[in-house]
C-alpha cells in the first residue's frame, strides 16, 4: 500500500470510529509499524486534516470533516456499483474485499443504492479451507513476473507439478484461468485457479518475456476462438 493510500485509509478509519484510536490500533489495522502511523498522522495534521489527539492517548477525527465528493455523474456511479458487485462472481476473495471497501466509500459520499442487485453465481471461491490457492497470490506473481511452482489437479483428477511463467489472468463466467508458459510442456497452457492446490512463488522472474508471451497468447486465443477475449473497455 502506498503512503497516500495509507493516509486515505487512516482518514476513513478515524471517520468511521465512534471512539479514539491509538497509533498501535491503527498500525495493526493497516499492517504497518506504529512509527509509520505517527509520521502519517503528523503529515495529515500538517495538511490541516482535523485529526486531534496525541501519542499514547489516541486520535479522533473532528466531527463535520468530509472528503470531497467523487466527480462522477449518477450513471457513472451506478456503472461503478454494478461493476463492483460483479466481483462477487470472480471467486477472488481479495478483490471482493477491496470492492466492499470501495462501495462503503461510495455509499458514504452518495448514499446506498438498495435497488441494484447482481447474482452471486459464478466462479468457485478461492477458499483456503478447500485447499485452493488465493487468487491474490497468483495476481501478485503475474504483476511482478515471478515464476511459480504449481501443484495442479487436472480433469482426470491427477496431480501434476508444473513450473510456469504466468502472464495473464482471465475471469470467465464460471471459472478463473491463469494463462502461462508451462516449462514442462514447452508451450502455453491454461490453469483453472480452483484446481491449483499449492503454489510457491519463486524469486526467478521473466519480466523481459512477459509482454511478448501475452502478445503471442492474445493472437493465438483470438485467432482460434469465435469469442475473442475482452481485454479492455473501448
N, C-alpha and C positions, 0 to 999 in steps of 0.2 A: 504494500500500500504506500503510495506517495505521501509526502508530507502534507500537501494541500488536501488530499483525500482524507487523511487522518484528522486534520484540523476541522474539516467539514463534519466528520463523524463526531468529534468532541462536542461541537455545537449542537448537533442533533441529539446526542445522548443527554446533554445538560438540559436542553429544551424539553425533553420528554420525561425528565426525572422529577418526582414530587419531593425530593429531599436533596440535600447537598451530597456530593460525591467526592471522595478523596482521590488524590492522584493515583494511589495504589489501585483503587477500584477501576478507574478509567484505564490504567495500564493493563489490567487483567482482561478487560473487555476488548481492548484493541491489540492485545498481544505484543506490547512493547514495554520498555523499561519505564519506571517511574520518572527517571531523569528526563526522558524524552517528553513525557506529559508536561512536566514543569516548563520545559523550553517552549512547547507548543502553546500552552496557555499564556505564557508571558508574551509570545508573539501575537496571539489573538488580542490580548489586552492592549498591546501597543497599537493595534489596528482599530482601537475603540470598540471592540466587541464587549458588550456589558457582562463580563464574567466577574463575579465577586467571590472573594474568599482568599485563602492563603494556604501555604504548605502546612500539613499537619492538622488542619481543621476541615478543609473540604471546599468545594467550589459549587456555585449555583449560578444559573443564568437569570439575570434580572427580568422580571415579568414585562411582557409587551414587546420583547425583541422578536423579530421575524426576519426570515430570509426574503430576498426579493423574489417576486413571482417568476416562474418559468415563462419564457417568452414563446408560448405555444398557443395556437387557437384551439377551440373546442374539438374540432375534427382531428387535429394532431394529438391532442390529449387522449381521445378515445382510441386512436390508432396505437398509441403507446400502451394504453391499458390492455388492449386485446393482444398485442404482441407479447407483453409481459405475462399475461395469463396463459398464452400458448406454450410458454416454457414448461408448464406442468406436464406437457406431453413428451418432453425430451428424455425423461428419466435421469436428467443431470441434476442431482440434488444441490450442488454448489450453485449452479445458475438459478435454480428455483429460490434458493435462499437470497441471492442477490436481487432477484425480481421482487420478492416480498419487501425487501428494504426500499427499493425504488418506488413501489406502489405506495408504501407508507409515507414517503416524502411527497409524492404527487397528491395523495389524499390530504396531507397537512396543508398544502397550498391551495387546492381546488375543491376539496371535499370529495367523498366517495361517489362512485357510480354503481349503485346497488343493482342496476338492471342489466349490466353487462356480464355474461357468463360464457365460459368456454369449457367444453367437455374435457375431463382429465384423462380420457382414454388415449393411450399412446405407447411409447417405448417402455420396456421394463425399467423399474428404478434401479439405480446403482447402489443397492442395499448391501453394505458390508456384512450384515448378518447372513446373507445368502452367499457370501464369498466373492461377490462381484467387485472388481476394482473400481475405485472412484473415477468418474469421467473427468473430474477436475485434474486428476493426476495425468491423464492422457493429454488433456488440453495443454497443460504446462509443458509436457515433453514436445508437443508439436510446436508450440510457441517458441521454445528455446532450441529446437532442432536437436534434441537429445535422442540417442538410440535407446531402444527398450528391449528387454528380455521378457517375453510373454509366456505364460502357461495358458494355452488356448484349448478349448474343448470344441471339436468340430461337429459336423452334422451327424456323424456316426457315433458320437459320444466318446470319441477317443481323445485323450490328452496328448498335446504336442507342445514342444518348446520351440519358440521362434525368436530370432534376433531380427528386429525390424528397424526401419527408418520411417517413422510416422510423419506424414506431411499434410494430412487433411483430416477433418472430422465432418461427417455428413449426418445431419439429423433427418432421418426418414420418418414416415408417419408412425411406424410401429417398431423401429429399431434405430440404433445409432451405430455408424460404421467408422472405423479407423482405416483410412487408406494409407498404405505403407509399401515400401520396398522390402520384401522379405529376403533376407540374405541366405536362408536355407534353400528357397526355391529359385533365387536369382531372378525374381520377377515381381511385378506389382500384385498385391493381394489386398483384399478387404477383410477386416476382422470385426465381427459384431461385439460391441462392448460388453453385453450381458453374458458372453461366452468366454470372457477373459477373467481368469480366476486368480492370477498372480501377475505382478508386474514389477520389474526392477528397472529404475531409471539409471542409465549409465552416464558417466562423465564424458564419454565419447560423443562427439557431435558431428553433424553433417550439414552445417549451415550453408556451405558452399554449393551443396547439391539440392537443397530443399525446393527452391523456386523452379529449377529445371524439372525435378520429379513431378511437381504439381502441374506444370505446364503440359508435360507429356501425358500425365494421367487425365487431365481435363480433355485433351484431344482424343485420347483413347475412349474415354467414357462417353463423350458426346457423339463421336462417330459411330459407336456401337450400340447406342440406345435410342429408342423412339422418344424417350422423355429425358431430354438433356438436364443435367444437374443445374439448379439455380444457385449461383454463387454470390449474387448481389442483387440489390434492387436497382433497376434502371429507370 
